[in-house]
Every structure is written in structure tokens, then in C-alpha cells.
């Protein structure tokens, strides 16, 4: 195992915390940690830091273990785009840095390719402890970085305005529409 720091945290401690939080030693979280380490150098930790991840797997948990951004404090945006990419931004300045896995670089690292493209793999999936040093060695090859300006409507920080739904009488955030989301037909439940 590598004795390094990641986002200012001792790497061994990070692996321990990540396993505790995520429930397993996931290679994807290590890549996420390297991505966060890269972007947080340019967009430092602050109460206005926002992390936007472009996949629902691994990256949301890397952000929650290593930064102050959580799904509950509204500073972690999770898009189900199936892309191993994330952006750190500041919600006051709307400036940020995006990072992604460079597809061409994956092919150059056989072990990483086996992990990233399981459909092409012939043998077993690579072991976590074998992958970690390769991720560290490959990081400058593997991880793209670019300055970005944030324009997404859901990144605009708005104060909450609460109202009462005229159909069900429950309280809801008025940004959701003239009646609540459930009464608009989006309910994920039925009375039983
Ligand atoms: Zn309603």
C-alpha cells in the first residue's frame, strides 16, 4: 500500500474511512480521490465549495469522505450520466475545475483497462491492492483537468420558499411547481 496523503488526509486512514463509509474497498473511490486531490488544489475547500459528480457509482462517496460536500447539505450534485468525471466549483464565483478519466489513457495501462472495461477482460477482476499503486503511477496520464464556468440552473443557489400544496395539503418547496411533485403525478408510492 502506498504511504501518501490524499486531499490532505493520510492515505491509509482514507482507505479505512472509505471502507467504513462505502462498505467495501472500491477502486473507483481511489480514482475519485485522485480526481478530488487534483481539483481541490485549484478550488480550495470552503463553505461555498460544490462538488458535481457525473456518475452515481463511487464518486459520490469519495466526495463525501474527502470533502465538506454531502448530498444533505446541497453541495454535492449527483448526475446519473455514467461518466467517471467530476467538477469542483465555488457557488459564489461559479468558477470551477472539471476532471475526467481520459479514455485513450486507460488502454495504455492493462490493469486499469481490466478494471475500467470489464467487458474486454478475460481473467478475474484486478485486485484492489494491485490497482492502487498503478492508479498513483498513472494519475497524470489518466486524469484530465480543465477550468470551467458553471452555468447549470440547478447550481444557482436560491433561498427556499415554502408553500402548501392545494391538492394534498402538505408543505413543499415552491420551486417544484404550482402543486407538489407527488400531485404532479411523480409519486414513487401508492397508498396501501
Ligand atoms: Zn400535493
py3Dmol code that shows the C-alpha trace and the ligand (Angstrom):
import py3Dmol

protein = """\
ATOM      1  CA  UNK A   1       0.000   0.000   0.000  1.00  0.00           C
ATOM      2  CA  UNK A   2       1.201   3.497  -0.817  1.00  0.00           C
ATOM      3  CA  UNK A   3       2.204   5.819   2.024  1.00  0.00           C
ATOM      4  CA  UNK A   4       0.944   9.149   0.701  1.00  0.00           C
ATOM      5  CA  UNK A   5      -1.640  11.780   1.506  1.00  0.00           C
ATOM      6  CA  UNK A   6      -4.830  12.391  -0.432  1.00  0.00           C
ATOM      7  CA  UNK A   7      -6.748  15.694  -0.085  1.00  0.00           C
ATOM      8  CA  UNK A   8      -4.592  16.330   2.986  1.00  0.00           C
ATOM      9  CA  UNK A   9      -5.591  13.007   4.592  1.00  0.00           C
ATOM     10  CA  UNK A  10      -3.224  10.109   5.323  1.00  0.00           C
ATOM     11  CA  UNK A  11      -3.881   7.598   2.550  1.00  0.00           C
ATOM     12  CA  UNK A  12      -4.149   4.529   4.828  1.00  0.00           C
ATOM     13  CA  UNK A  13      -6.639   6.409   7.003  1.00  0.00           C
ATOM     14  CA  UNK A  14      -8.601   7.368   3.914  1.00  0.00           C
ATOM     15  CA  UNK A  15      -8.843   3.721   2.786  1.00  0.00           C
ATOM     16  CA  UNK A  16     -10.072   2.771   6.259  1.00  0.00           C
ATOM     17  CA  UNK A  17     -12.672   5.588   6.348  1.00  0.00           C
ATOM     18  CA  UNK A  18     -13.766   4.852   2.809  1.00  0.00           C
ATOM     19  CA  UNK A  19     -14.321   1.161   3.561  1.00  0.00           C
ATOM     20  CA  UNK A  20     -16.295   2.140   6.653  1.00  0.00           C
ATOM     21  CA  UNK A  21     -18.481   4.620   4.731  1.00  0.00           C
ATOM     22  CA  UNK A  22     -18.860   2.829   1.385  1.00  0.00           C
ATOM     23  CA  UNK A  23     -18.963  -0.739   2.694  1.00  0.00           C
ATOM     24  CA  UNK A  24     -16.119  -2.053   0.523  1.00  0.00           C
ATOM     25  CA  UNK A  25     -12.653  -1.243  -0.795  1.00  0.00           C
ATOM     26  CA  UNK A  26     -13.666   0.166  -4.156  1.00  0.00           C
ATOM     27  CA  UNK A  27     -11.029   1.003  -6.791  1.00  0.00           C
ATOM     28  CA  UNK A  28     -13.370   3.656  -8.203  1.00  0.00           C
ATOM     29  CA  UNK A  29     -13.170   5.595  -4.958  1.00  0.00           C
ATOM     30  CA  UNK A  30      -9.371   5.711  -5.235  1.00  0.00           C
ATOM     31  CA  UNK A  31      -9.654   7.205  -8.708  1.00  0.00           C
ATOM     32  CA  UNK A  32     -12.261   9.623  -7.331  1.00  0.00           C
ATOM     33  CA  UNK A  33      -9.877  10.570  -4.536  1.00  0.00           C
ATOM     34  CA  UNK A  34      -7.077  11.305  -7.027  1.00  0.00           C
ATOM     35  CA  UNK A  35      -9.524  13.412  -9.064  1.00  0.00           C
ATOM     36  CA  UNK A  36     -10.588  15.339  -5.956  1.00  0.00           C
ATOM     37  CA  UNK A  37      -6.954  15.797  -4.923  1.00  0.00           C
ATOM     38  CA  UNK A  38      -6.334  17.360  -8.356  1.00  0.00           C
ATOM     39  CA  UNK A  39      -9.295  19.771  -8.412  1.00  0.00           C
ATOM     40  CA  UNK A  40      -9.101  20.860  -4.756  1.00  0.00           C
ATOM     41  CA  UNK A  41      -5.638  22.279  -5.424  1.00  0.00           C
ATOM     42  CA  UNK A  42      -7.335  24.852  -7.664  1.00  0.00           C
ATOM     43  CA  UNK A  43     -10.736  25.177  -5.936  1.00  0.00           C
ATOM     44  CA  UNK A  44      -9.955  25.013  -2.226  1.00  0.00           C
ATOM     45  CA  UNK A  45     -12.200  23.626   0.478  1.00  0.00           C
ATOM     46  CA  UNK A  46     -14.686  26.263   1.776  1.00  0.00           C
ATOM     47  CA  UNK A  47     -18.353  26.594   2.833  1.00  0.00           C
ATOM     48  CA  UNK A  48     -19.054  27.553  -0.825  1.00  0.00           C
ATOM     49  CA  UNK A  49     -17.336  24.514  -2.359  1.00  0.00           C
ATOM     50  CA  UNK A  50     -19.637  22.433  -4.587  1.00  0.00           C
ATOM     51  CA  UNK A  51     -18.697  19.026  -5.995  1.00  0.00           C
ATOM     52  CA  UNK A  52     -20.633  17.786  -9.030  1.00  0.00           C
ATOM     53  CA  UNK A  53     -20.178  14.127  -9.928  1.00  0.00           C
ATOM     54  CA  UNK A  54     -21.297  12.664 -13.250  1.00  0.00           C
ATOM     55  CA  UNK A  55     -21.978   9.106 -12.110  1.00  0.00           C
ATOM     56  CA  UNK A  56     -23.960   7.622  -9.230  1.00  0.00           C
ATOM     57  CA  UNK A  57     -21.296   4.977  -8.505  1.00  0.00           C
ATOM     58  CA  UNK A  58     -18.270   5.510  -6.241  1.00  0.00           C
ATOM     59  CA  UNK A  59     -17.668   9.222  -6.920  1.00  0.00           C
ATOM     60  CA  UNK A  60     -20.449  10.495  -4.594  1.00  0.00           C
ATOM     61  CA  UNK A  61     -18.890   8.566  -1.705  1.00  0.00           C
ATOM     62  CA  UNK A  62     -15.339   9.731  -2.498  1.00  0.00           C
ATOM     63  CA  UNK A  63     -16.626  13.320  -2.281  1.00  0.00           C
ATOM     64  CA  UNK A  64     -18.450  12.694   0.994  1.00  0.00           C
ATOM     65  CA  UNK A  65     -15.444  11.081   2.674  1.00  0.00           C
ATOM     66  CA  UNK A  66     -12.885  13.645   1.484  1.00  0.00           C
ATOM     67  CA  UNK A  67     -14.734  16.983   1.301  1.00  0.00           C
ATOM     68  CA  UNK A  68     -17.325  19.022   3.212  1.00  0.00           C
ATOM     69  CA  UNK A  69     -19.837  18.416   0.396  1.00  0.00           C
ATOM     70  CA  UNK A  70     -22.685  15.994   1.125  1.00  0.00           C
ATOM     71  CA  UNK A  71     -25.987  15.154  -0.547  1.00  0.00           C
ATOM     72  CA  UNK A  72     -27.706  16.555   2.555  1.00  0.00           C
ATOM     73  CA  UNK A  73     -26.028  19.971   2.609  1.00  0.00           C
ATOM     74  CA  UNK A  74     -26.803  20.577  -1.057  1.00  0.00           C
ATOM     75  CA  UNK A  75     -23.164  20.994  -2.044  1.00  0.00           C
ATOM     76  CA  UNK A  76     -22.866  17.594  -3.709  1.00  0.00           C
ATOM     77  CA  UNK A  77     -24.657  17.384  -7.067  1.00  0.00           C
ATOM     78  CA  UNK A  78     -25.021  13.869  -8.450  1.00  0.00           C
ATOM     79  CA  UNK A  79     -25.802  13.353 -12.142  1.00  0.00           C
ATOM     80  CA  UNK A  80     -26.604   9.846 -13.394  1.00  0.00           C
ATOM     81  CA  UNK A  81     -24.674  10.277 -16.653  1.00  0.00           C
ATOM     82  CA  UNK A  82     -22.486   7.168 -16.295  1.00  0.00           C
ATOM     83  CA  UNK A  83     -19.321   9.295 -16.740  1.00  0.00           C
ATOM     84  CA  UNK A  84     -16.323   8.985 -14.472  1.00  0.00           C
ATOM     85  CA  UNK A  85     -15.904  12.748 -14.161  1.00  0.00           C
ATOM     86  CA  UNK A  86     -16.372  15.416 -11.511  1.00  0.00           C
ATOM     87  CA  UNK A  87     -16.163  19.171 -11.064  1.00  0.00           C
ATOM     88  CA  UNK A  88     -15.212  21.260  -8.050  1.00  0.00           C
ATOM     89  CA  UNK A  89     -16.660  24.774  -8.105  1.00  0.00           C
ATOM     90  CA  UNK A  90     -17.371  27.738  -5.898  1.00  0.00           C
ATOM     91  CA  UNK A  91     -21.072  28.640  -5.713  1.00  0.00           C
ATOM     92  CA  UNK A  92     -20.312  32.356  -5.177  1.00  0.00           C
ATOM     93  CA  UNK A  93     -17.932  32.823  -8.120  1.00  0.00           C
ATOM     94  CA  UNK A  94     -19.411  29.987 -10.269  1.00  0.00           C
ATOM     95  CA  UNK A  95     -15.861  29.163 -11.387  1.00  0.00           C
ATOM     96  CA  UNK A  96     -14.649  25.596 -11.264  1.00  0.00           C
ATOM     97  CA  UNK A  97     -12.310  22.865 -12.420  1.00  0.00           C
ATOM     98  CA  UNK A  98     -13.525  19.678 -14.120  1.00  0.00           C
ATOM     99  CA  UNK A  99     -11.643  16.404 -14.201  1.00  0.00           C
ATOM    100  CA  UNK A 100     -12.343  13.170 -16.078  1.00  0.00           C
ATOM    101  CA  UNK A 101     -10.810   9.800 -16.917  1.00  0.00           C
ATOM    102  CA  UNK A 102      -9.059  10.060 -20.307  1.00  0.00           C
ATOM    103  CA  UNK A 103     -10.380   7.122 -22.325  1.00  0.00           C
ATOM    104  CA  UNK A 104      -7.253   6.837 -24.528  1.00  0.00           C
ATOM    105  CA  UNK A 105      -5.011   6.632 -21.456  1.00  0.00           C
ATOM    106  CA  UNK A 106      -6.994   3.728 -19.937  1.00  0.00           C
ATOM    107  CA  UNK A 107      -5.962   1.482 -22.830  1.00  0.00           C
ATOM    108  CA  UNK A 108      -2.258   2.098 -22.090  1.00  0.00           C
ATOM    109  CA  UNK A 109      -2.487   0.630 -18.566  1.00  0.00           C
ATOM    110  CA  UNK A 110      -3.565  -3.052 -18.801  1.00  0.00           C
ATOM    111  CA  UNK A 111      -4.620  -3.433 -15.167  1.00  0.00           C
ATOM    112  CA  UNK A 112      -6.625  -0.190 -15.254  1.00  0.00           C
ATOM    113  CA  UNK A 113      -8.174  -1.259 -18.547  1.00  0.00           C
ATOM    114  CA  UNK A 114      -9.261  -4.569 -16.959  1.00  0.00           C
ATOM    115  CA  UNK A 115     -10.940  -2.625 -14.168  1.00  0.00           C
ATOM    116  CA  UNK A 116     -12.460   0.138 -16.326  1.00  0.00           C
ATOM    117  CA  UNK A 117     -13.664  -2.061 -19.218  1.00  0.00           C
ATOM    118  CA  UNK A 118     -14.818  -5.344 -17.623  1.00  0.00           C
ATOM    119  CA  UNK A 119     -16.463  -6.427 -20.901  1.00  0.00           C
ATOM    120  CA  UNK A 120     -12.983  -6.659 -22.521  1.00  0.00           C
ATOM    121  CA  UNK A 121     -11.475  -8.587 -19.607  1.00  0.00           C
ATOM    122  CA  UNK A 122     -10.504 -12.252 -19.970  1.00  0.00           C
ATOM    123  CA  UNK A 123      -9.497 -13.201 -16.406  1.00  0.00           C
ATOM    124  CA  UNK A 124     -10.594 -12.168 -12.905  1.00  0.00           C
ATOM    125  CA  UNK A 125     -11.187  -8.563 -11.931  1.00  0.00           C
ATOM    126  CA  UNK A 126      -7.957  -6.844 -10.765  1.00  0.00           C
ATOM    127  CA  UNK A 127      -7.353  -6.766  -7.023  1.00  0.00           C
ATOM    128  CA  UNK A 128      -7.705  -3.517  -5.094  1.00  0.00           C
ATOM    129  CA  UNK A 129      -4.177  -3.695  -3.645  1.00  0.00           C
ATOM    130  CA  UNK A 130      -2.695  -4.288  -7.113  1.00  0.00           C
ATOM    131  CA  UNK A 131      -4.636  -1.406  -8.663  1.00  0.00           C
ATOM    132  CA  UNK A 132      -3.831   1.291  -6.098  1.00  0.00           C
ATOM    133  CA  UNK A 133      -0.105   1.740  -6.926  1.00  0.00           C
ATOM    134  CA  UNK A 134      -0.927   1.699 -10.647  1.00  0.00           C
ATOM    135  CA  UNK A 135      -3.511   4.456 -10.179  1.00  0.00           C
ATOM    136  CA  UNK A 136      -0.902   6.591  -8.413  1.00  0.00           C
ATOM    137  CA  UNK A 137       1.660   5.912 -11.143  1.00  0.00           C
ATOM    138  CA  UNK A 138      -0.835   6.623 -13.930  1.00  0.00           C
ATOM    139  CA  UNK A 139      -2.599   9.636 -12.439  1.00  0.00           C
ATOM    140  CA  UNK A 140      -1.007  12.332 -14.628  1.00  0.00           C
ATOM    141  CA  UNK A 141      -1.738  10.241 -17.741  1.00  0.00           C
ATOM    142  CA  UNK A 142      -5.192   9.174 -16.704  1.00  0.00           C
ATOM    143  CA  UNK A 143      -6.853  12.259 -15.289  1.00  0.00           C
ATOM    144  CA  UNK A 144      -7.746  15.228 -17.480  1.00  0.00           C
ATOM    145  CA  UNK A 145      -8.179  18.705 -15.935  1.00  0.00           C
ATOM    146  CA  UNK A 146      -9.845  21.835 -17.329  1.00  0.00           C
ATOM    147  CA  UNK A 147     -11.051  25.172 -15.932  1.00  0.00           C
ATOM    148  CA  UNK A 148     -14.804  25.630 -16.379  1.00  0.00           C
ATOM    149  CA  UNK A 149     -17.519  28.205 -15.744  1.00  0.00           C
ATOM    150  CA  UNK A 150     -20.647  26.832 -14.056  1.00  0.00           C
ATOM    151  CA  UNK A 151     -23.886  27.575 -15.941  1.00  0.00           C
ATOM    152  CA  UNK A 152     -26.267  24.815 -14.736  1.00  0.00           C
ATOM    153  CA  UNK A 153     -29.604  26.147 -13.468  1.00  0.00           C
ATOM    154  CA  UNK A 154     -29.547  23.719 -10.506  1.00  0.00           C
ATOM    155  CA  UNK A 155     -26.202  25.178  -9.416  1.00  0.00           C
ATOM    156  CA  UNK A 156     -27.740  28.614  -8.799  1.00  0.00           C
ATOM    157  CA  UNK A 157     -28.001  28.960  -5.042  1.00  0.00           C
ATOM    158  CA  UNK A 158     -31.570  30.003  -4.114  1.00  0.00           C
ATOM    159  CA  UNK A 159     -33.228  30.634  -0.758  1.00  0.00           C
ATOM    160  CA  UNK A 160     -36.012  28.146  -0.006  1.00  0.00           C
ATOM    161  CA  UNK A 161     -39.641  29.374  -0.424  1.00  0.00           C
ATOM    162  CA  UNK A 162     -42.128  27.024   1.187  1.00  0.00           C
ATOM    163  CA  UNK A 163     -45.862  26.765   0.444  1.00  0.00           C
ATOM    164  CA  UNK A 164     -48.801  24.425   0.957  1.00  0.00           C
ATOM    165  CA  UNK A 165     -49.879  22.116  -1.879  1.00  0.00           C
ATOM    166  CA  UNK A 166     -53.527  22.860  -2.653  1.00  0.00           C
ATOM    167  CA  UNK A 167     -54.174  19.210  -3.617  1.00  0.00           C
ATOM    168  CA  UNK A 168     -52.674  17.222  -0.700  1.00  0.00           C
ATOM    169  CA  UNK A 169     -52.219  19.967   1.898  1.00  0.00           C
ATOM    170  CA  UNK A 170     -48.579  19.032   2.555  1.00  0.00           C
ATOM    171  CA  UNK A 171     -45.791  21.604   2.744  1.00  0.00           C
ATOM    172  CA  UNK A 172     -43.314  21.693  -0.163  1.00  0.00           C
ATOM    173  CA  UNK A 173     -40.683  23.875  -1.842  1.00  0.00           C
ATOM    174  CA  UNK A 174     -42.491  26.181  -4.325  1.00  0.00           C
ATOM    175  CA  UNK A 175     -39.670  25.800  -6.878  1.00  0.00           C
ATOM    176  CA  UNK A 176     -41.180  22.343  -7.637  1.00  0.00           C
ATOM    177  CA  UNK A 177     -44.282  23.866  -9.297  1.00  0.00           C
ATOM    178  CA  UNK A 178     -47.856  25.037  -8.645  1.00  0.00           C
ATOM    179  CA  UNK A 179     -48.657  21.769  -6.778  1.00  0.00           C
ATOM    180  CA  UNK A 180     -46.218  19.350  -5.107  1.00  0.00           C
ATOM    181  CA  UNK A 181     -44.216  16.821  -7.137  1.00  0.00           C
ATOM    182  CA  UNK A 182     -46.361  13.880  -5.967  1.00  0.00           C
ATOM    183  CA  UNK A 183     -49.559  15.658  -7.028  1.00  0.00           C
ATOM    184  CA  UNK A 184     -47.952  16.342 -10.424  1.00  0.00           C
ATOM    185  CA  UNK A 185     -48.013  12.563 -10.928  1.00  0.00           C
ATOM    186  CA  UNK A 186     -44.390  11.892  -9.962  1.00  0.00           C
ATOM    187  CA  UNK A 187     -45.183   9.912  -6.783  1.00  0.00           C
ATOM    188  CA  UNK A 188     -42.933   6.883  -6.173  1.00  0.00           C
ATOM    189  CA  UNK A 189     -45.573   5.366  -3.800  1.00  0.00           C
ATOM    190  CA  UNK A 190     -49.270   4.480  -3.700  1.00  0.00           C
ATOM    191  CA  UNK A 191     -51.462   4.275  -0.581  1.00  0.00           C
ATOM    192  CA  UNK A 192     -51.651   0.611   0.514  1.00  0.00           C
TER     193      UNK A 192
END
"""
ligand_1 = """\
1
ZN
Zn -49.545 17.667 -3.173
"""
view = py3Dmol.view(width=600, height=400)
view.addModel(protein, "pdb")
view.setStyle({"model": 0}, {"cartoon": {"style": "trace"}})
view.addModel(ligand_1, "xyz")
view.setStyle({"model": 1}, {"stick": {}})
view.zoomTo()
view.show()
